């Protein structure tokens, strides 16, 4: 069976959806509570450190460029 990812737009929608799933006895998880965190690879840590140092020096990237960096780091 496939999984669904649902993005409620408000706290009210969240509560209604949660209550519905509980009432229907449909298994669900909230956020990342069932996902084990993984240790970052050294190259990922190095890339993040480099970018943080760049930010501290006042060198900022456009949002689009930042997304490319994060996508590369977290493939």
For each residue, the residues with C-beta under 8 A, 3 or more apart:
1:
2:
3:
4:
5:
6: 17
7:
8: 11 13 14 17
9: 13
10: 13 14
11: 8 14 15
12: 15 16
13: 8 9 10 16 17
14: 8 10 11 17 18
15: 11 12 18 19
16: 12 13 19 20
17: 6 8 13 14 20 21
18: 14 15 21 22 28 30
19: 15 16 22 23
20: 16 17 23 24
21: 17 18 24 26 28
22: 18 19 25 26
23: 19 20
24: 20 21
25: 22
26: 21 22
27:
28: 18 21
29: 33 34
30: 18 33
31:
32: 35
33: 29 30
34: 29
35: 32
36:
37:
38:
39:
40: 44 45 48
41: 44 45
42: 45 46
43: 46 47
44: 40 41 47 48 73 74
45: 40 41 42 48 49
46: 42 43 49 50
47: 43 44 50 51 69 72 73
48: 40 44 45 51 52 73
49: 45 46 52 53
50: 46 47 53 54
51: 47 48 54 55 61 69
52: 48 49 55 56
53: 49 50 56 57
54: 50 51 57 59
55: 51 52 58 59 60
56: 52 53
57: 53 54
58: 55
59: 54 55
60: 55
61: 51 65 66 69
62: 65 66
63: 66 67
64: 67 68
65: 61 62 68 69
66: 61 62 63 69 70
67: 63 64 70 71
68: 64 65 71 72
69: 47 51 61 65 66 72 73
70: 66 67 73 74
71: 67 68 74 75
72: 47 68 69 75
73: 44 47 48 69 70
74: 44 70 71
75: 71 72
